[in-house]
Amino acid sequence: MKATSDTRITVLYPTNIYKQKDYLQTLDDLEFGKGCKRVRFERLKIPSSGEIAIKVIHEVEDKEVENITIEILFTIEKTILELKANICEHLQKDPKLHKLYKTDWLETPIQAFKKEHLPLERHGFKDNEIIVIRATSFPIKAELLTFEIYLNVDRATNLEVSLITEITLTT
């Protein structure tokens, strides 16, 4: 395969974006001869090794203004703070006035990233991750609650359940 800077190949299931080094291999090396692969040719930049593609949706409060969607390539070792700074630089926004949110399968923001000093890898980021950025003055209506349940079963088969949760209320 030959790599061009403006067209890349993405395997649709399981999702995989071929990196620059993959374009030096043959189709047999990429296991195209083993069964069927559904691919999409995209007019987007090809990530290098260690980079992942992140789709960012900038949601705005004003319903008259359309949301902006961009894609950035970012290394997984960098932190959420660095990602937010990079996104805000692209959008010409102040990072101190914006928050990044995890999304569900409908691309709806469900939870703000709390530990922004941790790398993307620790937050479970993968290729084609979708996140939302919003102004801090425009929070989501309700955050997804995360529960940790600890079960202790003793020899007499008594069951003890401990429930720990972090609740964030937004107004």
Backbone torsions as a table, in degrees:
resi	resn	phi	psi	omega
1	MET	NA	153.2	178.7
2	LYS	-115.5	128.8	-179.1
3	ALA	-86.8	132.2	169.5
4	THR	-117.5	153.3	-172.7
5	SER	-71.7	-16.1	-174.7
6	ASP	-114.0	2.8	179.5
7	THR	-135.1	131.2	178.0
8	ARG	-131.2	164.1	179.5
9	ILE	-111.5	130.4	176.8
10	THR	-120.8	126.6	172.5
11	VAL	-78.4	131.0	-173.8
12	LEU	-78.9	-38.6	179.3
13	TYR	-144.4	123.4	-12.0
14	PRO	-68.4	147.8	-174.4
15	THR	-59.9	127.7	179.2
16	ASN	-154.3	125.0	174.9
17	ILE	-99.8	123.8	179.1
18	TYR	-68.8	134.6	179.0
19	LYS	-86.2	170.2	-178.0
20	GLN	-57.4	-39.0	-179.0
21	LYS	-65.3	-27.2	-178.8
22	ASP	-68.6	-25.6	-177.9
23	TYR	-73.6	-8.5	176.5
24	LEU	-87.2	-9.6	-177.9
25	GLN	-92.7	165.3	175.6
26	THR	-84.9	167.4	177.3
27	LEU	-64.0	-34.1	176.4
28	ASP	-64.3	-40.5	178.1
29	ASP	-61.4	-32.3	179.7
30	LEU	-88.4	10.1	175.6
31	GLU	63.9	35.2	175.2
32	PHE	-75.5	-18.2	179.1
33	GLY	-81.5	-10.1	-177.9
34	LYS	-100.6	91.0	177.2
35	GLY	79.2	-162.3	-174.5
36	CYS	-103.9	138.0	174.8
37	LYS	-126.9	129.4	174.4
38	ARG	-93.7	122.2	-178.1
39	VAL	-124.7	160.6	176.8
40	ARG	-130.6	133.7	174.1
41	PHE	-93.8	124.8	-175.1
42	GLU	-120.7	143.2	175.4
43	ARG	-88.7	68.3	-179.5
44	LEU	-138.6	161.3	-177.5
45	LYS	-66.3	143.6	178.2
46	ILE	-84.4	125.5	178.9
47	PRO	-72.2	148.5	174.0
48	SER	-89.3	174.7	179.8
49	SER	-58.2	136.3	178.9
50	GLY	88.2	-8.1	178.4
51	GLU	-100.8	149.6	172.4
52	ILE	-125.5	154.6	176.9
53	ALA	-90.7	131.0	179.5
54	ILE	-124.5	123.8	176.2
55	LYS	-89.1	125.6	-176.9
56	VAL	-117.2	126.2	176.8
57	ILE	-107.7	118.0	176.8
58	HIS	-92.1	104.0	179.5
59	GLU	-89.1	133.2	-179.8
60	VAL	-114.8	154.0	-176.7
61	GLU	-70.9	-35.5	-176.9
62	ASP	-72.3	116.0	-178.9
63	LYS	-67.3	-19.3	179.5
64	GLU	-74.3	-23.8	-177.0
65	VAL	-98.3	133.7	-179.4
66	GLU	-78.2	142.8	176.2
67	ASN	-63.2	148.1	179.3
68	ILE	-104.6	133.0	177.2
69	THR	-118.2	128.2	177.3
70	ILE	-130.0	162.6	172.4
71	GLU	-123.3	134.9	176.0
72	ILE	-126.5	151.9	174.0
73	LEU	-101.4	130.6	-173.2
74	PHE	-145.0	145.1	178.4
75	THR	-80.1	142.5	-173.1
76	ILE	-72.9	-15.3	-180.0
77	GLU	-80.2	-16.0	-178.6
78	LYS	-79.1	163.6	-173.8
79	THR	-91.6	168.6	175.4
80	ILE	-61.4	-38.6	177.8
81	LEU	-59.7	-43.6	178.6
82	GLU	-66.5	-38.6	177.2
83	LEU	-62.9	-46.0	179.8
84	LYS	-61.9	-41.3	178.4
85	ALA	-62.9	-41.6	179.0
86	ASN	-64.6	-44.8	179.3
87	ILE	-62.9	-46.6	-179.4
88	CYS	-63.5	-33.6	176.2
89	GLU	-64.1	-43.2	177.5
90	HIS	-62.9	-40.5	-176.5
91	LEU	-89.1	-2.9	-177.4
92	GLN	57.0	52.4	179.0
93	LYS	-124.2	162.0	178.1
94	ASP	-87.5	119.6	-178.9
95	PRO	-61.8	-27.1	179.6
96	LYS	-69.1	-19.3	-177.4
97	LEU	-104.3	13.6	-177.5
98	HIS	-135.9	156.0	178.1
99	LYS	-129.1	148.3	173.9
100	LEU	-100.1	142.8	-178.3
101	TYR	-128.0	143.6	168.8
102	LYS	-71.8	155.9	178.6
103	THR	-124.1	161.9	173.0
104	ASP	-93.9	-170.6	-176.5
105	TRP	-68.2	-13.3	177.6
106	LEU	-97.8	9.7	-178.8
107	GLU	64.3	28.0	176.9
108	THR	-93.6	131.3	178.6
109	PRO	-66.4	132.2	-176.5
110	ILE	-122.2	-24.2	-175.9
111	GLN	-160.2	134.3	177.7
112	ALA	-75.0	147.0	173.3
113	PHE	-73.1	119.6	-175.3
114	LYS	-91.9	-43.7	-176.6
115	LYS	-95.2	77.4	-173.0
116	GLU	-71.8	-14.4	-179.9
117	HIS	-82.7	-9.4	180.0
118	LEU	-84.6	150.8	178.8
119	PRO	-69.5	160.7	-179.7
120	LEU	-58.0	-35.6	179.5
121	GLU	-56.0	-41.9	179.9
122	ARG	-69.9	-22.0	177.1
123	HIS	-89.8	1.0	176.7
124	GLY	79.5	25.2	179.4
125	PHE	-66.6	145.5	176.2
126	LYS	-142.5	172.6	178.0
127	ASP	-54.5	142.7	179.9
128	ASN	64.9	27.0	175.8
129	GLU	-63.8	142.9	179.2
130	ILE	-117.6	123.5	177.3
131	ILE	-129.7	163.4	179.5
132	VAL	-120.5	140.4	172.3
133	ILE	-116.4	134.2	179.6
134	ARG	-137.7	155.1	173.6
135	ALA	-66.9	146.8	178.8
136	THR	-63.6	-22.0	177.1
137	SER	-78.6	-5.1	-178.2
138	PHE	-127.4	64.1	-177.1
139	PRO	-72.3	164.9	175.5
140	ILE	-73.8	158.2	-174.2
141	LYS	-67.7	-41.4	179.7
142	ALA	-149.6	142.0	179.1
143	GLU	-97.1	149.3	174.6
144	LEU	-63.9	131.3	178.1
145	LEU	-89.1	137.1	178.0
146	THR	-112.6	127.5	-179.5
147	PHE	-114.6	140.0	171.5
148	GLU	-111.6	123.4	-178.2
149	ILE	-114.2	126.6	178.4
150	TYR	-112.0	127.1	179.3
151	LEU	-111.3	130.5	174.7
152	ASN	-122.5	120.5	178.9
153	VAL	-116.0	119.9	179.0
154	ASP	-90.7	-178.0	-175.5
155	ARG	-65.9	-26.0	-179.9
156	ALA	-87.6	14.6	-179.9
157	THR	56.0	31.9	170.5
158	ASN	-80.3	143.1	-177.0
159	LEU	-112.9	126.5	178.3
160	GLU	-119.0	127.1	-179.0
161	VAL	-117.3	128.1	174.8
162	SER	-112.2	133.7	-179.1
163	LEU	-120.2	122.5	178.6
164	ILE	-120.6	132.6	179.9
165	THR	-142.5	155.8	174.0
166	GLU	-115.3	115.9	-177.7
167	ILE	-112.4	128.2	176.6
168	THR	-118.7	119.8	177.9
169	LEU	-100.7	133.8	176.3
170	THR	-115.7	147.5	-179.5
171	THR	-113.8	NA	NA
